Amino acid sequence: MSQPEYIRERLDSLAKIDSQLVDVLHRASLTVSSLIDLKKRNDDSKPQFQQNVQEFYDDLESATVQLRKEIKLLDENVGTRLLPIQTQKKATGQDNIKLEEQFKLLAKHLGKEQ
């Protein structure tokens, strides 16, 4: 079953955004790594750190702009091309309980028992 052209375009655009977000995370990793090097060896890796920071912000800005465009397109097409989605949140509070469990587990692994 073939998807309508509009849906295919949106999915392709979202796939591109997903790839951009992966690049943002990779660049963040490189930035932290170069910061660690900078702290160990002083000014030797400062240009690399500055380049990684700049590229991180460039990648982040690009992904954010594209994501905002997709959200705007989605908002504009609800009710015309897309049916409005009715969601009802069930089991409210469950997410907070799970979140607290994860924070406690993280604190335990970091050695900061509460």
Phi and psi restraints in degrees (range 20) as a CNS / XPLOR table:
assign (resid 1 and name C) (resid 2 and name N)
       (resid 2 and name CA) (resid 2 and name C) 1.0 -82.9 20.0 2
assign (resid 2 and name N) (resid 2 and name CA)
       (resid 2 and name C) (resid 3 and name N) 1.0 143.2 20.0 2
assign (resid 2 and name C) (resid 3 and name N)
       (resid 3 and name CA) (resid 3 and name C) 1.0 -89.1 20.0 2
assign (resid 3 and name N) (resid 3 and name CA)
       (resid 3 and name C) (resid 4 and name N) 1.0 149.5 20.0 2
assign (resid 3 and name C) (resid 4 and name N)
       (resid 4 and name CA) (resid 4 and name C) 1.0 -59.5 20.0 2
assign (resid 4 and name N) (resid 4 and name CA)
       (resid 4 and name C) (resid 5 and name N) 1.0 152.4 20.0 2
assign (resid 4 and name C) (resid 5 and name N)
       (resid 5 and name CA) (resid 5 and name C) 1.0 -56.0 20.0 2
assign (resid 5 and name N) (resid 5 and name CA)
       (resid 5 and name C) (resid 6 and name N) 1.0 -42.5 20.0 2
assign (resid 5 and name C) (resid 6 and name N)
       (resid 6 and name CA) (resid 6 and name C) 1.0 -59.8 20.0 2
assign (resid 6 and name N) (resid 6 and name CA)
       (resid 6 and name C) (resid 7 and name N) 1.0 -44.3 20.0 2
assign (resid 6 and name C) (resid 7 and name N)
       (resid 7 and name CA) (resid 7 and name C) 1.0 -64.7 20.0 2
assign (resid 7 and name N) (resid 7 and name CA)
       (resid 7 and name C) (resid 8 and name N) 1.0 -43.0 20.0 2
assign (resid 7 and name C) (resid 8 and name N)
       (resid 8 and name CA) (resid 8 and name C) 1.0 -61.0 20.0 2
assign (resid 8 and name N) (resid 8 and name CA)
       (resid 8 and name C) (resid 9 and name N) 1.0 -42.5 20.0 2
assign (resid 8 and name C) (resid 9 and name N)
       (resid 9 and name CA) (resid 9 and name C) 1.0 -61.8 20.0 2
assign (resid 9 and name N) (resid 9 and name CA)
       (resid 9 and name C) (resid 10 and name N) 1.0 -43.1 20.0 2
assign (resid 9 and name C) (resid 10 and name N)
       (resid 10 and name CA) (resid 10 and name C) 1.0 -64.7 20.0 2
assign (resid 10 and name N) (resid 10 and name CA)
       (resid 10 and name C) (resid 11 and name N) 1.0 -43.0 20.0 2
assign (resid 10 and name C) (resid 11 and name N)
       (resid 11 and name CA) (resid 11 and name C) 1.0 -64.9 20.0 2
assign (resid 11 and name N) (resid 11 and name CA)
       (resid 11 and name C) (resid 12 and name N) 1.0 -39.8 20.0 2
assign (resid 11 and name C) (resid 12 and name N)
       (resid 12 and name CA) (resid 12 and name C) 1.0 -63.4 20.0 2
assign (resid 12 and name N) (resid 12 and name CA)
       (resid 12 and name C) (resid 13 and name N) 1.0 -42.2 20.0 2
assign (resid 12 and name C) (resid 13 and name N)
       (resid 13 and name CA) (resid 13 and name C) 1.0 -64.1 20.0 2
assign (resid 13 and name N) (resid 13 and name CA)
       (resid 13 and name C) (resid 14 and name N) 1.0 -42.0 20.0 2
assign (resid 13 and name C) (resid 14 and name N)
       (resid 14 and name CA) (resid 14 and name C) 1.0 -66.5 20.0 2
assign (resid 14 and name N) (resid 14 and name CA)
       (resid 14 and name C) (resid 15 and name N) 1.0 -35.0 20.0 2
assign (resid 14 and name C) (resid 15 and name N)
       (resid 15 and name CA) (resid 15 and name C) 1.0 -64.8 20.0 2
assign (resid 15 and name N) (resid 15 and name CA)
       (resid 15 and name C) (resid 16 and name N) 1.0 -38.9 20.0 2
assign (resid 15 and name C) (resid 16 and name N)
       (resid 16 and name CA) (resid 16 and name C) 1.0 -65.3 20.0 2
assign (resid 16 and name N) (resid 16 and name CA)
       (resid 16 and name C) (resid 17 and name N) 1.0 -41.8 20.0 2
assign (resid 16 and name C) (resid 17 and name N)
       (resid 17 and name CA) (resid 17 and name C) 1.0 -63.3 20.0 2
assign (resid 17 and name N) (resid 17 and name CA)
       (resid 17 and name C) (resid 18 and name N) 1.0 -41.4 20.0 2
assign (resid 17 and name C) (resid 18 and name N)
       (resid 18 and name CA) (resid 18 and name C) 1.0 -58.8 20.0 2
assign (resid 18 and name N) (resid 18 and name CA)
       (resid 18 and name C) (resid 19 and name N) 1.0 -43.9 20.0 2
assign (resid 18 and name C) (resid 19 and name N)
       (resid 19 and name CA) (resid 19 and name C) 1.0 -63.3 20.0 2
assign (resid 19 and name N) (resid 19 and name CA)
       (resid 19 and name C) (resid 20 and name N) 1.0 -39.8 20.0 2
assign (resid 19 and name C) (resid 20 and name N)
       (resid 20 and name CA) (resid 20 and name C) 1.0 -64.1 20.0 2
assign (resid 20 and name N) (resid 20 and name CA)
       (resid 20 and name C) (resid 21 and name N) 1.0 -38.8 20.0 2
assign (resid 20 and name C) (resid 21 and name N)
       (resid 21 and name CA) (resid 21 and name C) 1.0 -67.3 20.0 2
assign (resid 21 and name N) (resid 21 and name CA)
       (resid 21 and name C) (resid 22 and name N) 1.0 -34.8 20.0 2
assign (resid 21 and name C) (resid 22 and name N)
       (resid 22 and name CA) (resid 22 and name C) 1.0 -63.5 20.0 2
assign (resid 22 and name N) (resid 22 and name CA)
       (resid 22 and name C) (resid 23 and name N) 1.0 -41.1 20.0 2
assign (resid 22 and name C) (resid 23 and name N)
       (resid 23 and name CA) (resid 23 and name C) 1.0 -62.2 20.0 2
assign (resid 23 and name N) (resid 23 and name CA)
       (resid 23 and name C) (resid 24 and name N) 1.0 -38.0 20.0 2
assign (resid 23 and name C) (resid 24 and name N)
       (resid 24 and name CA) (resid 24 and name C) 1.0 -61.6 20.0 2
assign (resid 24 and name N) (resid 24 and name CA)
       (resid 24 and name C) (resid 25 and name N) 1.0 -45.1 20.0 2
assign (resid 24 and name C) (resid 25 and name N)
       (resid 25 and name CA) (resid 25 and name C) 1.0 -65.7 20.0 2
assign (resid 25 and name N) (resid 25 and name CA)
       (resid 25 and name C) (resid 26 and name N) 1.0 -39.3 20.0 2
assign (resid 25 and name C) (resid 26 and name N)
       (resid 26 and name CA) (resid 26 and name C) 1.0 -63.8 20.0 2
assign (resid 26 and name N) (resid 26 and name CA)
       (resid 26 and name C) (resid 27 and name N) 1.0 -43.7 20.0 2
assign (resid 26 and name C) (resid 27 and name N)
       (resid 27 and name CA) (resid 27 and name C) 1.0 -65.2 20.0 2
assign (resid 27 and name N) (resid 27 and name CA)
       (resid 27 and name C) (resid 28 and name N) 1.0 -37.2 20.0 2
assign (resid 27 and name C) (resid 28 and name N)
       (resid 28 and name CA) (resid 28 and name C) 1.0 -62.7 20.0 2
assign (resid 28 and name N) (resid 28 and name CA)
       (resid 28 and name C) (resid 29 and name N) 1.0 -40.9 20.0 2
assign (resid 28 and name C) (resid 29 and name N)
       (resid 29 and name CA) (resid 29 and name C) 1.0 -62.3 20.0 2
assign (resid 29 and name N) (resid 29 and name CA)
       (resid 29 and name C) (resid 30 and name N) 1.0 -44.3 20.0 2
assign (resid 29 and name C) (resid 30 and name N)
       (resid 30 and name CA) (resid 30 and name C) 1.0 -63.8 20.0 2
assign (resid 30 and name N) (resid 30 and name CA)
       (resid 30 and name C) (resid 31 and name N) 1.0 -37.1 20.0 2
assign (resid 30 and name C) (resid 31 and name N)
       (resid 31 and name CA) (resid 31 and name C) 1.0 -65.1 20.0 2
assign (resid 31 and name N) (resid 31 and name CA)
       (resid 31 and name C) (resid 32 and name N) 1.0 -46.2 20.0 2
assign (resid 31 and name C) (resid 32 and name N)
       (resid 32 and name CA) (resid 32 and name C) 1.0 -63.3 20.0 2
assign (resid 32 and name N) (resid 32 and name CA)
       (resid 32 and name C) (resid 33 and name N) 1.0 -41.9 20.0 2
assign (resid 32 and name C) (resid 33 and name N)
       (resid 33 and name CA) (resid 33 and name C) 1.0 -61.5 20.0 2
assign (resid 33 and name N) (resid 33 and name CA)
       (resid 33 and name C) (resid 34 and name N) 1.0 -43.7 20.0 2
assign (resid 33 and name C) (resid 34 and name N)
       (resid 34 and name CA) (resid 34 and name C) 1.0 -70.1 20.0 2
assign (resid 34 and name N) (resid 34 and name CA)
       (resid 34 and name C) (resid 35 and name N) 1.0 -29.0 20.0 2
assign (resid 34 and name C) (resid 35 and name N)
       (resid 35 and name CA) (resid 35 and name C) 1.0 -66.6 20.0 2
assign (resid 35 and name N) (resid 35 and name CA)
       (resid 35 and name C) (resid 36 and name N) 1.0 -41.2 20.0 2
assign (resid 35 and name C) (resid 36 and name N)
       (resid 36 and name CA) (resid 36 and name C) 1.0 -62.1 20.0 2
assign (resid 36 and name N) (resid 36 and name CA)
       (resid 36 and name C) (resid 37 and name N) 1.0 -44.0 20.0 2
assign (resid 36 and name C) (resid 37 and name N)
       (resid 37 and name CA) (resid 37 and name C) 1.0 -61.6 20.0 2
assign (resid 37 and name N) (resid 37 and name CA)
       (resid 37 and name C) (resid 38 and name N) 1.0 -40.3 20.0 2
assign (resid 37 and name C) (resid 38 and name N)
       (resid 38 and name CA) (resid 38 and name C) 1.0 -62.0 20.0 2
assign (resid 38 and name N) (resid 38 and name CA)
       (resid 38 and name C) (resid 39 and name N) 1.0 -40.2 20.0 2
assign (resid 38 and name C) (resid 39 and name N)
       (resid 39 and name CA) (resid 39 and name C) 1.0 -70.2 20.0 2
assign (resid 39 and name N) (resid 39 and name CA)
       (resid 39 and name C) (resid 40 and name N) 1.0 -30.4 20.0 2
assign (resid 39 and name C) (resid 40 and name N)
       (resid 40 and name CA) (resid 40 and name C) 1.0 -78.3 20.0 2
assign (resid 40 and name N) (resid 40 and name CA)
       (resid 40 and name C) (resid 41 and name N) 1.0 -43.4 20.0 2
assign (resid 40 and name C) (resid 41 and name N)
       (resid 41 and name CA) (resid 41 and name C) 1.0 -113.3 20.0 2
assign (resid 41 and name N) (resid 41 and name CA)
       (resid 41 and name C) (resid 42 and name N) 1.0 22.2 20.0 2
assign (resid 41 and name C) (resid 42 and name N)
       (resid 42 and name CA) (resid 42 and name C) 1.0 58.7 20.0 2
assign (resid 42 and name N) (resid 42 and name CA)
       (resid 42 and name C) (resid 43 and name N) 1.0 -123.8 20.0 2
assign (resid 42 and name C) (resid 43 and name N)
       (resid 43 and name CA) (resid 43 and name C) 1.0 -87.3 20.0 2
assign (resid 43 and name N) (resid 43 and name CA)
       (resid 43 and name C) (resid 44 and name N) 1.0 0.9 20.0 2
assign (resid 43 and name C) (resid 44 and name N)
       (resid 44 and name CA) (resid 44 and name C) 1.0 -60.4 20.0 2
assign (resid 44 and name N) (resid 44 and name CA)
       (resid 44 and name C) (resid 45 and name N) 1.0 -39.5 20.0 2
assign (resid 44 and name C) (resid 45 and name N)
       (resid 45 and name CA) (resid 45 and name C) 1.0 -106.3 20.0 2
assign (resid 45 and name N) (resid 45 and name CA)
       (resid 45 and name C) (resid 46 and name N) 1.0 17.8 20.0 2
assign (resid 45 and name C) (resid 46 and name N)
       (resid 46 and name CA) (resid 46 and name C) 1.0 -62.0 20.0 2
assign (resid 46 and name N) (resid 46 and name CA)
       (resid 46 and name C) (resid 47 and name N) 1.0 -44.7 20.0 2
assign (resid 46 and name C) (resid 47 and name N)
       (resid 47 and name CA) (resid 47 and name C) 1.0 -60.6 20.0 2
assign (resid 47 and name N) (resid 47 and name CA)
       (resid 47 and name C) (resid 48 and name N) 1.0 -39.1 20.0 2
assign (resid 47 and name C) (resid 48 and name N)
       (resid 48 and name CA) (resid 48 and name C) 1.0 -65.0 20.0 2
assign (resid 48 and name N) (resid 48 and name CA)
       (resid 48 and name C) (resid 49 and name N) 1.0 -41.2 20.0 2
assign (resid 48 and name C) (resid 49 and name N)
       (resid 49 and name CA) (resid 49 and name C) 1.0 -62.1 20.0 2
assign (resid 49 and name N) (resid 49 and name CA)
       (resid 49 and name C) (resid 50 and name N) 1.0 -46.5 20.0 2
assign (resid 49 and name C) (resid 50 and name N)
       (resid 50 and name CA) (resid 50 and name C) 1.0 -61.8 20.0 2
assign (resid 50 and name N) (resid 50 and name CA)
       (resid 50 and name C) (resid 51 and name N) 1.0 -40.7 20.0 2
assign (resid 50 and name C) (resid 51 and name N)
       (resid 51 and name CA) (resid 51 and name C) 1.0 -64.4 20.0 2
assign (resid 51 and name N) (resid 51 and name CA)
       (resid 51 and name C) (resid 52 and name N) 1.0 -43.7 20.0 2
assign (resid 51 and name C) (resid 52 and name N)
       (resid 52 and name CA) (resid 52 and name C) 1.0 -63.4 20.0 2
assign (resid 52 and name N) (resid 52 and name CA)
       (resid 52 and name C) (resid 53 and name N) 1.0 -40.3 20.0 2
assign (resid 52 and name C) (resid 53 and name N)
       (resid 53 and name CA) (resid 53 and name C) 1.0 -63.6 20.0 2
assign (resid 53 and name N) (resid 53 and name CA)
       (resid 53 and name C) (resid 54 and name N) 1.0 -46.2 20.0 2
assign (resid 53 and name C) (resid 54 and name N)
       (resid 54 and name CA) (resid 54 and name C) 1.0 -61.7 20.0 2
assign (resid 54 and name N) (resid 54 and name CA)
       (resid 54 and name C) (resid 55 and name N) 1.0 -44.8 20.0 2
assign (resid 54 and name C) (resid 55 and name N)
       (resid 55 and name CA) (resid 55 and name C) 1.0 -67.0 20.0 2
assign (resid 55 and name N) (resid 55 and name CA)
       (resid 55 and name C) (resid 56 and name N) 1.0 -34.7 20.0 2
assign (resid 55 and name C) (resid 56 and name N)
       (resid 56 and name CA) (resid 56 and name C) 1.0 -60.0 20.0 2
assign (resid 56 and name N) (resid 56 and name CA)
       (resid 56 and name C) (resid 57 and name N) 1.0 -49.2 20.0 2
assign (resid 56 and name C) (resid 57 and name N)
       (resid 57 and name CA) (resid 57 and name C) 1.0 -65.9 20.0 2
assign (resid 57 and name N) (resid 57 and name CA)
       (resid 57 and name C) (resid 58 and name N) 1.0 -36.5 20.0 2
assign (resid 57 and name C) (resid 58 and name N)
       (resid 58 and name CA) (resid 58 and name C) 1.0 -63.8 20.0 2
assign (resid 58 and name N) (resid 58 and name CA)
       (resid 58 and name C) (resid 59 and name N) 1.0 -46.4 20.0 2
assign (resid 58 and name C) (resid 59 and name N)
       (resid 59 and name CA) (resid 59 and name C) 1.0 -63.5 20.0 2
assign (resid 59 and name N) (resid 59 and name CA)
       (resid 59 and name C) (resid 60 and name N) 1.0 -42.0 20.0 2
assign (resid 59 and name C) (resid 60 and name N)
       (resid 60 and name CA) (resid 60 and name C) 1.0 -63.8 20.0 2
assign (resid 60 and name N) (resid 60 and name CA)
       (resid 60 and name C) (resid 61 and name N) 1.0 -43.2 20.0 2
assign (resid 60 and name C) (resid 61 and name N)
       (resid 61 and name CA) (resid 61 and name C) 1.0 -63.4 20.0 2
assign (resid 61 and name N) (resid 61 and name CA)
       (resid 61 and name C) (resid 62 and name N) 1.0 -43.9 20.0 2
assign (resid 61 and name C) (resid 62 and name N)
       (resid 62 and name CA) (resid 62 and name C) 1.0 -61.9 20.0 2
assign (resid 62 and name N) (resid 62 and name CA)
       (resid 62 and name C) (resid 63 and name N) 1.0 -46.5 20.0 2
assign (resid 62 and name C) (resid 63 and name N)
       (resid 63 and name CA) (resid 63 and name C) 1.0 -64.2 20.0 2
assign (resid 63 and name N) (resid 63 and name CA)
       (resid 63 and name C) (resid 64 and name N) 1.0 -39.8 20.0 2
assign (resid 63 and name C) (resid 64 and name N)
       (resid 64 and name CA) (resid 64 and name C) 1.0 -65.0 20.0 2
assign (resid 64 and name N) (resid 64 and name CA)
       (resid 64 and name C) (resid 65 and name N) 1.0 -43.8 20.0 2
assign (resid 64 and name C) (resid 65 and name N)
       (resid 65 and name CA) (resid 65 and name C) 1.0 -62.3 20.0 2
assign (resid 65 and name N) (resid 65 and name CA)
       (resid 65 and name C) (resid 66 and name N) 1.0 -45.9 20.0 2
assign (resid 65 and name C) (resid 66 and name N)
       (resid 66 and name CA) (resid 66 and name C) 1.0 -64.2 20.0 2
assign (resid 66 and name N) (resid 66 and name CA)
       (resid 66 and name C) (resid 67 and name N) 1.0 -40.5 20.0 2
assign (resid 66 and name C) (resid 67 and name N)
       (resid 67 and name CA) (resid 67 and name C) 1.0 -65.8 20.0 2
assign (resid 67 and name N) (resid 67 and name CA)
       (resid 67 and name C) (resid 68 and name N) 1.0 -40.3 20.0 2
assign (resid 67 and name C) (resid 68 and name N)
       (resid 68 and name CA) (resid 68 and name C) 1.0 -63.2 20.0 2
assign (resid 68 and name N) (resid 68 and name CA)
       (resid 68 and name C) (resid 69 and name N) 1.0 -38.5 20.0 2
assign (resid 68 and name C) (resid 69 and name N)
       (resid 69 and name CA) (resid 69 and name C) 1.0 -62.5 20.0 2
assign (resid 69 and name N) (resid 69 and name CA)
       (resid 69 and name C) (resid 70 and name N) 1.0 -42.2 20.0 2
assign (resid 69 and name C) (resid 70 and name N)
       (resid 70 and name CA) (resid 70 and name C) 1.0 -66.2 20.0 2
assign (resid 70 and name N) (resid 70 and name CA)
       (resid 70 and name C) (resid 71 and name N) 1.0 -39.6 20.0 2
assign (resid 70 and name C) (resid 71 and name N)
       (resid 71 and name CA) (resid 71 and name C) 1.0 -64.3 20.0 2
assign (resid 71 and name N) (resid 71 and name CA)
       (resid 71 and name C) (resid 72 and name N) 1.0 -41.8 20.0 2
assign (resid 71 and name C) (resid 72 and name N)
       (resid 72 and name CA) (resid 72 and name C) 1.0 -62.9 20.0 2
assign (resid 72 and name N) (resid 72 and name CA)
       (resid 72 and name C) (resid 73 and name N) 1.0 -44.4 20.0 2
assign (resid 72 and name C) (resid 73 and name N)
       (resid 73 and name CA) (resid 73 and name C) 1.0 -60.8 20.0 2
assign (resid 73 and name N) (resid 73 and name CA)
       (resid 73 and name C) (resid 74 and name N) 1.0 -40.7 20.0 2
assign (resid 73 and name C) (resid 74 and name N)
       (resid 74 and name CA) (resid 74 and name C) 1.0 -63.3 20.0 2
assign (resid 74 and name N) (resid 74 and name CA)
       (resid 74 and name C) (resid 75 and name N) 1.0 -46.3 20.0 2
assign (resid 74 and name C) (resid 75 and name N)
       (resid 75 and name CA) (resid 75 and name C) 1.0 -61.3 20.0 2
assign (resid 75 and name N) (resid 75 and name CA)
       (resid 75 and name C) (resid 76 and name N) 1.0 -39.9 20.0 2
assign (resid 75 and name C) (resid 76 and name N)
       (resid 76 and name CA) (resid 76 and name C) 1.0 -69.2 20.0 2
assign (resid 76 and name N) (resid 76 and name CA)
       (resid 76 and name C) (resid 77 and name N) 1.0 -28.0 20.0 2
assign (resid 76 and name C) (resid 77 and name N)
       (resid 77 and name CA) (resid 77 and name C) 1.0 -99.8 20.0 2
assign (resid 77 and name N) (resid 77 and name CA)
       (resid 77 and name C) (resid 78 and name N) 1.0 -2.7 20.0 2
assign (resid 77 and name C) (resid 78 and name N)
       (resid 78 and name CA) (resid 78 and name C) 1.0 -68.7 20.0 2
assign (resid 78 and name N) (resid 78 and name CA)
       (resid 78 and name C) (resid 79 and name N) 1.0 124.3 20.0 2
assign (resid 78 and name C) (resid 79 and name N)
       (resid 79 and name CA) (resid 79 and name C) 1.0 97.6 20.0 2
assign (resid 79 and name N) (resid 79 and name CA)
       (resid 79 and name C) (resid 80 and name N) 1.0 -19.1 20.0 2
assign (resid 79 and name C) (resid 80 and name N)
       (resid 80 and name CA) (resid 80 and name C) 1.0 -106.9 20.0 2
assign (resid 80 and name N) (resid 80 and name CA)
       (resid 80 and name C) (resid 81 and name N) 1.0 -66.3 20.0 2
assign (resid 80 and name C) (resid 81 and name N)
       (resid 81 and name CA) (resid 81 and name C) 1.0 -92.4 20.0 2
assign (resid 81 and name N) (resid 81 and name CA)
       (resid 81 and name C) (resid 82 and name N) 1.0 -26.8 20.0 2
assign (resid 81 and name C) (resid 82 and name N)
       (resid 82 and name CA) (resid 82 and name C) 1.0 -118.9 20.0 2
assign (resid 82 and name N) (resid 82 and name CA)
       (resid 82 and name C) (resid 83 and name N) 1.0 145.1 20.0 2
assign (resid 82 and name C) (resid 83 and name N)
       (resid 83 and name CA) (resid 83 and name C) 1.0 -79.2 20.0 2
assign (resid 83 and name N) (resid 83 and name CA)
       (resid 83 and name C) (resid 84 and name N) 1.0 143.0 20.0 2
assign (resid 83 and name C) (resid 84 and name N)
       (resid 84 and name CA) (resid 84 and name C) 1.0 -64.0 20.0 2
assign (resid 84 and name N) (resid 84 and name CA)
       (resid 84 and name C) (resid 85 and name N) 1.0 140.5 20.0 2
assign (resid 84 and name C) (resid 85 and name N)
       (resid 85 and name CA) (resid 85 and name C) 1.0 -98.7 20.0 2
assign (resid 85 and name N) (resid 85 and name CA)
       (resid 85 and name C) (resid 86 and name N) 1.0 124.7 20.0 2
assign (resid 85 and name C) (resid 86 and name N)
       (resid 86 and name CA) (resid 86 and name C) 1.0 -98.9 20.0 2
assign (resid 86 and name N) (resid 86 and name CA)
       (resid 86 and name C) (resid 87 and name N) 1.0 119.9 20.0 2
assign (resid 86 and name C) (resid 87 and name N)
       (resid 87 and name CA) (resid 87 and name C) 1.0 -120.2 20.0 2
assign (resid 87 and name N) (resid 87 and name CA)
       (resid 87 and name C) (resid 88 and name N) 1.0 140.1 20.0 2
assign (resid 87 and name C) (resid 88 and name N)
       (resid 88 and name CA) (resid 88 and name C) 1.0 -124.2 20.0 2
assign (resid 88 and name N) (resid 88 and name CA)
       (resid 88 and name C) (resid 89 and name N) 1.0 123.7 20.0 2
assign (resid 88 and name C) (resid 89 and name N)
       (resid 89 and name CA) (resid 89 and name C) 1.0 -81.8 20.0 2
assign (resid 89 and name N) (resid 89 and name CA)
       (resid 89 and name C) (resid 90 and name N) 1.0 120.5 20.0 2
assign (resid 89 and name C) (resid 90 and name N)
       (resid 90 and name CA) (resid 90 and name C) 1.0 -107.1 20.0 2
assign (resid 90 and name N) (resid 90 and name CA)
       (resid 90 and name C) (resid 91 and name N) 1.0 160.1 20.0 2
assign (resid 90 and name C) (resid 91 and name N)
       (resid 91 and name CA) (resid 91 and name C) 1.0 56.4 20.0 2
assign (resid 91 and name N) (resid 91 and name CA)
       (resid 91 and name C) (resid 92 and name N) 1.0 49.6 20.0 2
assign (resid 91 and name C) (resid 92 and name N)
       (resid 92 and name CA) (resid 92 and name C) 1.0 -64.9 20.0 2
assign (resid 92 and name N) (resid 92 and name CA)
       (resid 92 and name C) (resid 93 and name N) 1.0 144.0 20.0 2
assign (resid 92 and name C) (resid 93 and name N)
       (resid 93 and name CA) (resid 93 and name C) 1.0 94.8 20.0 2
assign (resid 93 and name N) (resid 93 and name CA)
       (resid 93 and name C) (resid 94 and name N) 1.0 -22.8 20.0 2
assign (resid 93 and name C) (resid 94 and name N)
       (resid 94 and name CA) (resid 94 and name C) 1.0 -62.4 20.0 2
assign (resid 94 and name N) (resid 94 and name CA)
       (resid 94 and name C) (resid 95 and name N) 1.0 -39.7 20.0 2
assign (resid 94 and name C) (resid 95 and name N)
       (resid 95 and name CA) (resid 95 and name C) 1.0 -65.6 20.0 2
assign (resid 95 and name N) (resid 95 and name CA)
       (resid 95 and name C) (resid 96 and name N) 1.0 -35.3 20.0 2
assign (resid 95 and name C) (resid 96 and name N)
       (resid 96 and name CA) (resid 96 and name C) 1.0 -68.0 20.0 2
assign (resid 96 and name N) (resid 96 and name CA)
       (resid 96 and name C) (resid 97 and name N) 1.0 -38.0 20.0 2
assign (resid 96 and name C) (resid 97 and name N)
       (resid 97 and name CA) (resid 97 and name C) 1.0 -63.6 20.0 2
assign (resid 97 and name N) (resid 97 and name CA)
       (resid 97 and name C) (resid 98 and name N) 1.0 -45.9 20.0 2
assign (resid 97 and name C) (resid 98 and name N)
       (resid 98 and name CA) (resid 98 and name C) 1.0 -64.2 20.0 2
assign (resid 98 and name N) (resid 98 and name CA)
       (resid 98 and name C) (resid 99 and name N) 1.0 -39.9 20.0 2
assign (resid 98 and name C) (resid 99 and name N)
       (resid 99 and name CA) (resid 99 and name C) 1.0 -62.1 20.0 2
assign (resid 99 and name N) (resid 99 and name CA)
       (resid 99 and name C) (resid 100 and name N) 1.0 -44.4 20.0 2
assign (resid 99 and name C) (resid 100 and name N)
       (resid 100 and name CA) (resid 100 and name C) 1.0 -62.3 20.0 2
assign (resid 100 and name N) (resid 100 and name CA)
       (resid 100 and name C) (resid 101 and name N) 1.0 -39.9 20.0 2
assign (resid 100 and name C) (resid 101 and name N)
       (resid 101 and name CA) (resid 101 and name C) 1.0 -60.7 20.0 2
assign (resid 101 and name N) (resid 101 and name CA)
       (resid 101 and name C) (resid 102 and name N) 1.0 -42.2 20.0 2
assign (resid 101 and name C) (resid 102 and name N)
       (resid 102 and name CA) (resid 102 and name C) 1.0 -66.7 20.0 2
assign (resid 102 and name N) (resid 102 and name CA)
       (resid 102 and name C) (resid 103 and name N) 1.0 -38.9 20.0 2
assign (resid 102 and name C) (resid 103 and name N)
       (resid 103 and name CA) (resid 103 and name C) 1.0 -63.7 20.0 2
assign (resid 103 and name N) (resid 103 and name CA)
       (resid 103 and name C) (resid 104 and name N) 1.0 -42.1 20.0 2
assign (resid 103 and name C) (resid 104 and name N)
       (resid 104 and name CA) (resid 104 and name C) 1.0 -64.4 20.0 2
assign (resid 104 and name N) (resid 104 and name CA)
       (resid 104 and name C) (resid 105 and name N) 1.0 -40.8 20.0 2
assign (resid 104 and name C) (resid 105 and name N)
       (resid 105 and name CA) (resid 105 and name C) 1.0 -64.6 20.0 2
assign (resid 105 and name N) (resid 105 and name CA)
       (resid 105 and name C) (resid 106 and name N) 1.0 -42.3 20.0 2
assign (resid 105 and name C) (resid 106 and name N)
       (resid 106 and name CA) (resid 106 and name C) 1.0 -62.8 20.0 2
assign (resid 106 and name N) (resid 106 and name CA)
       (resid 106 and name C) (resid 107 and name N) 1.0 -45.0 20.0 2
assign (resid 106 and name C) (resid 107 and name N)
       (resid 107 and name CA) (resid 107 and name C) 1.0 -61.9 20.0 2
assign (resid 107 and name N) (resid 107 and name CA)
       (resid 107 and name C) (resid 108 and name N) 1.0 -38.4 20.0 2
assign (resid 107 and name C) (resid 108 and name N)
       (resid 108 and name CA) (resid 108 and name C) 1.0 -63.9 20.0 2
assign (resid 108 and name N) (resid 108 and name CA)
       (resid 108 and name C) (resid 109 and name N) 1.0 -43.7 20.0 2
assign (resid 108 and name C) (resid 109 and name N)
       (resid 109 and name CA) (resid 109 and name C) 1.0 -68.6 20.0 2
assign (resid 109 and name N) (resid 109 and name CA)
       (resid 109 and name C) (resid 110 and name N) 1.0 -28.7 20.0 2
assign (resid 109 and name C) (resid 110 and name N)
       (resid 110 and name CA) (resid 110 and name C) 1.0 -85.5 20.0 2
assign (resid 110 and name N) (resid 110 and name CA)
       (resid 110 and name C) (resid 111 and name N) 1.0 -5.6 20.0 2
assign (resid 110 and name C) (resid 111 and name N)
       (resid 111 and name CA) (resid 111 and name C) 1.0 82.8 20.0 2
assign (resid 111 and name N) (resid 111 and name CA)
       (resid 111 and name C) (resid 112 and name N) 1.0 23.4 20.0 2
assign (resid 111 and name C) (resid 112 and name N)
       (resid 112 and name CA) (resid 112 and name C) 1.0 -119.6 20.0 2
assign (resid 112 and name N) (resid 112 and name CA)
       (resid 112 and name C) (resid 113 and name N) 1.0 63.9 20.0 2
assign (resid 112 and name C) (resid 113 and name N)
       (resid 113 and name CA) (resid 113 and name C) 1.0 -59.5 20.0 2
assign (resid 113 and name N) (resid 113 and name CA)
       (resid 113 and name C) (resid 114 and name N) 1.0 138.9 20.0 2
